[in-house]
Amino acid sequence: MGLEQRLATFYSSGDPELLREPEAQQLADRLYYSVDWYAPAEAAEGARMFNVALLLAGFHWHRCEYFEEDISREDATRATFLYKMVCQVAPHLVPEVVMSVYVQTGDPVADMRTDNPLSAYTQLGINLLKEAETKGDTRLLDDAAELCLLTARANPREDVVKAEALVTLGNILTRRYEFMDEEDDLERALIVTRAAEDLIPEGDPCRLKFCSGLGHIAIRMFQLTGVLDWLDEAVRVLREGAYESPGDDTLRAAVLTNLTAALTAQHQAIGRFDAATEALQAQFEAVGITPRDHPDLPSRLVNLTDLILGHPGKITAEADRYDLAIGLLDDALSLLPDGHPDRPGCLNSLTSAYQARYRLTNEPLDLVAAAEAGVSAVEASAVGHYRRPMMLMGFAQSLKAFADRFPGSGGLLDMAVAALHEAYTLLPEGHPDCADVLTGLGAILRDRFTTGGKPADRDGAVRALRGAAAVLSASARTRARAASAAGDILADAQDFAGATGSYALALEQLELTAWRGLGRADRERLIAEFPSLAANAATCAVRDGKPERAVELLEQGRGILIAQALETRTDHWQLRALAGELADRLEQVLGELERLPDSPSRTAGWEPQDHRQADESRAALARQREEVLKEIRALSGLEDFLRSPSFDALRAAAARGPVVLPVASTYGCFVLLLAEDGVEALPLETSAEELAGRAVTLAVALDPGHSPFKARSTVLDTLEWLWGTVAEPVLGALGRTESIGPDGDPPRVWWCPTGIFSQFPLHAAGRDLPDGGVTVSDRVVSSYTPTLRALLHARDRPRLSADADGRGLIVSMPSTPDFRDLPAAADEARDLRGRRPDARLLTGPAATAPTVLEALADCSWVHFACHGTQDVAQPSRGALILHDGPLTLRDIVNLRLPYAEFAYLSACETSRGGFVLADEAISFAAAVQVAGFRDVVGTQWSIDDVLAPEVADLVYEHLSRQSVPDPGAALHEALRAVRAQKPNAVASWAAYVHVGP
């Protein structure tokens, strides 16, 4: 414990024994004799002498106070001598007793109280800080810190002069932390900067300096700890400085640059897209208001370039993006002489820019330029420089890219491995950047194994990637990527047990990546980065002989958004019985999260500030949710509350009939046949590649712009192939080899397709169609469920009373602006109104999105007869088209409809998911079910307007005959009747599906 820390502990604890210990006296002696108290001193050395004198004087004086009976004469002598030096600068810090001694003895120091220009010391500190940043000389930072300490300690007033000294001291300590990697410096920087806040008058320009300094420290605290709260604080305080300060303030460009850094870190850590966009805009403005001769212009140009290269959206034509970035970096380099501390970072960014342009143009000269810039960056970054690990990472990536293009380039991968090993050794243990270094190392070792075939490289790659996934301070997204990559290598090596373990860790991190503190669009974007993860995990578990684990992993990695939505809609009776107060808190937090606007229609017309406030509120609520869950899971019996269910819980989904989960992966294709008594894995004679090709062929053929004859032919071919490849083996394994008899309840099957299987009409598979033949519907009644949890949730909901069941809503759009007419929609509505005259009818101009949303809140059943659309690349754009435009999936999914029972979606593509986010089962039908409708009838592709009223009428006819409503059975009977009457209309009747329990 140093003397300053010992004194601070004494002041906080009041324990004088800390001053009596021999070690304390030894520290004081060493410090006292390290200073030549009589030598003339420059400003910085004089400041240091003052700070040491104040520290030692306090130590010896307190020893005099507490140990009067046995202190040495040396303590009193030293205290008196040292306080003389303090008195010359800050007499208010000298104890009155000591000052009275000076007066009584006629010591002239008592008359030396003067108003010293303390702010001048702070300015000297600022000048030394700038010089240190230019030269990289940390000794200058020590001198600067002493000057600012003097200003803060010598000032008798709690005013803005002291505040500015503290803020500047915080900046100096932060820079010293960056150069020297001493965590104590960063902690002290935070303490002194926070101490300045209350000293700054409202509206004073020093507030901007405070915001800039505290924001910078908070960014570094996040980078050190990985705690997201630091990023939130950084963004908050830097936004205040950037957006509330005068536009012509000379410091504003620095604040904007710090804000850019905070937002970039936020985007990288949690994936918020708007943060990346705001960062880019802020940095463009920062560069725009920075004078050409400003010393910080080069670093700001580099920051802007990094944002241009890394922005996830489209900001300009791709070729223009990289040309612009390289041009900006060339400009920055022209302003940075050799030896400048910012030159290595600029060269490192140039390495990335050339590599990015190479990936677009395939121009080898860009690879050469990238490698040259990488070498220069490493050479320019001195050993021990805090940014050297970053330079080594960029250099290694340039070597890897060169080796990928020119496989015969001997030794390049070895050099890359060596560079990354050095980078890793330079980073503190557990630093977030360790994950990036180890991930890069794993990728290069994997490549070296591919070219050289040495098992040691493969094993090293797995160790590195698993090490990256274990870095707790890294983002969940980074850890998920690393664990998934390790799983890929192990699966390729046929180590399916090891692969399953790595994939399981990746799935855990994927759930955290899709954080509730993000809007839905961001969560979808992040989940889409892992399209095959759940299927790969399940396949490896099956190949390891553990189909039960495969079911668990599939459910964990699929329908993440649905699971989050169901949190709010689940009756947590067990929690309420054990801890009612926690149940109330959880309900409140989840309710507030869900009520935050999160769809384009609800946020239309918002200003940027409105979006930022919503983001901040969502993040704060998500953290409250995590805190409540932590308390809940500490209770006995609730350790797994709201975690992914176990197999024992999931098998209950097969209580009314088997659930079939088809899975396609690079490592094999199979179906999991889930029954109450267990699960069986059934291999399929197909491949992921074949499935993808057939899915695309079917989608293209069913596009409304293509020939109906081609569509019919493709549908028939697809159904025939599905029968032989999937349906017949499945039905055989289930013992469903005979047609449904006329008596008794027909057997049921629930299809829960994963990945690419979601694009296929599994329920309609058959052979020898359309004339005769056999189909799945001849042997079982088919229903679909997006996930097992969704099925269990739908079954758990109590049915409403017969009286409540009477409230109905019919929405009919025979004519829709900008869409072709659907004359049969009027017939469909008329026929249904004839059956249910009490239902509310909305049609034509009355059928607007706000009106329909309001009406849904009071109805138990709804029937839509209108246009529907789906975007397989962005399935959350799925919509029903009303008079005023689309009623989108995102408008529906956050509704909580207390009376909802049955929805009939007589529109195109309402049960179609996406090629992207296939495992999220994002369809309008699934969204309607999540909103509250237990049973939903939808369509997998475009339907025939003429046939639609006939199918609907048959469904409602069969429903009217049932004692207990069973829409799945009603649709089954309706489609069998249509097929019997119109066997050639395969493409029409095969589109209809039932989703529900």
Secondary structure as UniProt FT lines:
FT   HELIX           3..13
FT   HELIX           17..20
FT   HELIX           22..33
FT   TURN            37..38
FT   HELIX           43..66
FT   TURN            68..70
FT   HELIX           73..89
FT   HELIX           91..93
FT   HELIX           96..104
FT   TURN            105..106
FT   HELIX           108..111
FT   HELIX           118..135
FT   HELIX           138..154
FT   HELIX           160..180
FT   HELIX           183..197
FT   TURN            198..199
FT   TURN            202..203
FT   HELIX           206..225
FT   HELIX           228..244
FT   TURN            247..248
FT   TURN            250..251
FT   HELIX           252..270
FT   HELIX           273..288
FT   TURN            292..293
FT   TURN            295..296
FT   HELIX           297..310
FT   HELIX           318..334
FT   TURN            338..339
FT   TURN            341..342
FT   HELIX           343..361
FT   HELIX           364..380
FT   TURN            383..384
FT   TURN            386..387
FT   HELIX           388..405
FT   TURN            407..408
FT   TURN            410..411
FT   HELIX           412..426
FT   TURN            429..430
FT   HELIX           433..452
FT   HELIX           455..469
FT   TURN            472..473
FT   HELIX           476..492
FT   TURN            493..494
FT   HELIX           496..513
FT   TURN            516..517
FT   HELIX           520..527
FT   TURN            528..529
FT   TURN            531..532
FT   HELIX           533..543
FT   TURN            544..545
FT   HELIX           547..557
FT   HELIX           560..569
FT   HELIX           573..578
FT   HELIX           580..595
FT   HELIX           600..603
FT   TURN            604..605
FT   HELIX           608..633
FT   TURN            636..637
FT   TURN            639..642
FT   HELIX           647..650
FT   HELIX           651..654
FT   TURN            655..656
FT   STRAND          659..665
FT   TURN            666..667
FT   STRAND          668..675
FT   TURN            676..677
FT   STRAND          678..683
FT   HELIX           688..701
FT   TURN            704..705
FT   HELIX           708..722
FT   HELIX           723..727
FT   HELIX           728..734
FT   STRAND          748..751
FT   HELIX           755..759
FT   HELIX           762..764
FT   STRAND          766..767
FT   STRAND          774..775
FT   HELIX           776..778
FT   STRAND          781..784
FT   HELIX           788..796
FT   TURN            802..803
FT   HELIX           804..806
FT   STRAND          808..812
FT   TURN            817..818
FT   HELIX           823..835
FT   TURN            837..838
FT   STRAND          840..843
FT   HELIX           844..846
FT   HELIX           849..856
FT   TURN            857..858
FT   STRAND          861..865
FT   STRAND          867..869
FT   TURN            872..873
FT   HELIX           875..877
FT   STRAND          879..882
FT   TURN            883..884
FT   STRAND          885..888
FT   HELIX           889..893
FT   TURN            898..899
FT   STRAND          902..906
FT   TURN            908..911
FT   TURN            916..917
FT   HELIX           918..920
FT   HELIX           924..931
FT   STRAND          935..939
FT   TURN            945..947
FT   HELIX           948..961
FT   HELIX           967..981
FT   TURN            983..984
FT   HELIX           986..989
FT   TURN            990..991
FT   STRAND          992..995
//
